[in-house]
Amino acid sequence: MVRQYPSCPMVGVAAVIFRGDHILIARRGRQPAYGLWSLPGGLVELGETLHEAVRREIREEVSLDIEVVDVIKVLDRIIPDAHGQVEYHYILIDFLCHCETGEPLPGSDVLDCRFVAVSDLPQYPLTSGTLAVIHKAIGLAENSSPRIYDRDL
């Protein structure tokens, strides 16, 4: 699948993974935003549901099994090159997730990964929009009764 200069948008998933009061972040091992910290995730494969995609991507990228709770946000990420051409175009679905066991281990697309306290996030160079999604996830987790993600949505 051609990610750079695609002929159509690509659908991706990402996870805000809570373990107590800590959140998992992953240091990107590929473009766009190589080397920056972000939420783990990746592209949805043909024939795969969103729920299946986010669970698979998290297993591949950080070696964790997660509980998918709810959708946080759906957003566009359109990144132009220096000449104004669309270099990357993603439609991303961010999920609120929990993981109470296991230690994160970086997969092939990840340079590093770790659970960090929310108060420590400013110490990490994060990708654009990551902190806002994390804060939205915190609000969702605190202000609503969590429900298990409805796979039929």
N, C-alpha and C positions, 0 to 999 in steps of 0.2 A: 504494500500500500504506500503510495507516494504521499509523504507528509508535507514536504516542502513544495510550494507552488502547486497545490492540489487543484483538480478540476471541479471539485465540489467540497462542501464542508464535511469534516469528519466528526463523528459523535464520540465523545469521551466521557469517562466517569472518574470521579475522585472521591476520597473519603476523609472526613474529619473524624478521626478515631480517638475516642476517649478511653482512658484508663484512669479511673478516679478523677483527679483534677489535672491530669496531664494529657497532652495531645501529641499524637505522632506526627512528626514532620520528616520529610525525606529530601536529601540533597540530590538535585537532578543530575543525571549522567548523560543527558542528550539534549540537543536543541529542540525547541527554543528554551532559553533561560538556563543553559548549561551552568552547573555549579551553584545555582541559587537553591534555597530551601523552599519547599512547596508541600502540597498535599499529595500523597501517593495516589496513583491511578493510571489510566491509560485508555486505549481505544476499545470500543465495543466491536466484537467480531460478528460476522454474518451468522444469523441464526441464534444469537445469544440474547437473552433478556438483560435488562439493565442490572437486575439483582445478580444474575450469574456473572456479568462482566465485572462489577465492582468487587465481588468476592474473589474471582480469578485474578484480577489485576493486583489486589492486595497480597494474595498468596505469592504471586510471581515477583512482585517488587520488594516486599518486606517480610515474606515468609510467615504471615499471621493469618489465622482464621478469625473472621469478624462476624458480629451480629449487625445486620443492616436494619436501622431503626426507621429512618424517614428521609425524605428529600429535603435538602436545605435550600437549594437554589438551582435554577437553570440559567445559563448565561452564554453569551457569545464571546469568543476570544478571536479577534481578527488582528493579525500582526502584519503590517505592510513592510516591504523592504525600503531601502533608501530612495528608490524611484517611485514609490507609491503603489507598486504592484502587491497583490495579496500573496505574502510568502507562506503564512500559516492561517488556517481558518478552522476553528473548532467550535462545536456546540457542546458545552460541558454541563453535566448534571452532577452536582455535589451532594453527597449523602452523609447523614449523621450516623455514626457507627460506634459500637463498643467492642472492646477486646480486653478480657480480663486475664488471659493466660498467654504464655509464650513470650519469647524475646524477639524483637525485630532484627532481621538480618537482611542487609542490602542485596537485592538481586542484580541482574545485569544492567538494568536501566537506572540504577540508584548508586550514588557514590557513598552515601552514609544515611542512616536513619536512626531516630531516637524519640523517645517520649520526653517532652519538656513541659515545664510549668508554663501556664499562660503568661505569667509575669516575666518569664525569661525570653519570650518570643522576640522582643526588640533587639536582642543580642544577635539574632540570625538575619542575614540578608534574604528576605522572602520575595517570592515572585509577586508581581502586581496583583492586587486583589485578594491575596491569600489571607491576610489579617482580617479583612472585612468578612470573609466567609467564615472564618473561625469564630469571630464575635457573633455573627448571626447564628451559628450552630450552638454557641453557649446560651444565647437567649432562647433558642428553641428548646434546648435541653432543660433549662431552668423554668420556663414559663408554660410548659405544656406537659401533659402526661404522655411520656414516650409510648409510641405504638410500634409494633413490628411492621416494617415496610410491607405494603400491600403489593404483591408481585403482579397483580392484575391491573394496576394503574397504568 
